[in-house]
Amino acid sequence: MFKAESIPMQNRCRWFVKRGASTWFSRGFRSKAEASNWIDAHGTSLDWRCGFLFRLRGEPIDIEIVDRMGNRAST
């Protein structure tokens, strides 16, 4: 299950988590490497992943890593 509290809260973030229509700009990542490590840290709850777009088991909505303009991070 996705919890916004699992997203790190730090300064100078360039990458953010978007789930459906919600994007958390108060939490995020300074680099794509940090974001990728955070996705990998979901372990067995990760259903599938394609770059910075992924889904957690039991969740009906995809989650993606985006910049401030809403553009998905590329690999």
N, C-alpha and C positions, 0 to 999 in steps of 0.2 A: 504494500500500500504506500502511495506517495504521501510524503509529509513535507510541506514547505520549510519546516524547521530544520530539515536535513541539509538545506542549501547553506553554504557558509556565508556569514555576514562579515564582509571586509571592505576596506576602502579601495577606490580606483578600479572598480570592476569594469571589464570590457565585454563580458559574456554573461548572459542571464538565462534563466530557465523559463520556458513557456510551456504551459499545459492548457490546451484548448485555447480559450480567449484570454486567459490570465498569464501575465508576465510579471515576475517578481524582480523589480528594479532595485529593491532595498537589499537584496542578497545576490551573490553571483561569484564570478571567477575572474581573476586577473589574466589568465591565459587559457588557451584551448587545452593545453596539457592538464591543467588543474581540472577543467570540466570533464575531460576524458577519464581521468582517474576517479572522479566522483561517480560517473556513470558506471565504471567497472566495479566500484565499491558496493554496488547493489547486489553483486554476487548472484546467487540462485534466484533472487526475485526478479532479475532481468529476463524478460520473455524473449525479446529480440532487439537487435541494434543494427542500424545502418548509418555509420558515421556518427553524427550528432543528433540523430533522430532515433528514439527508442521507445519501448513500451515495457512496463512492469507487469508481471503476472497478475491477472485479475482486474487490471485497470482497463476501462473502455476507451481511453483517450491516449494518443501519442504525446510524448514529451520531447521537446527539442531545446537545443542551446542556440540562442540568438544574440545578435548585437543590439545596441540601443534602438536601431531603426527597425528591428524585427526580422532582419535577414538571418537565415540559418547559417551557422558556422560550417565551413567547408573543410574537408580533410586535406 
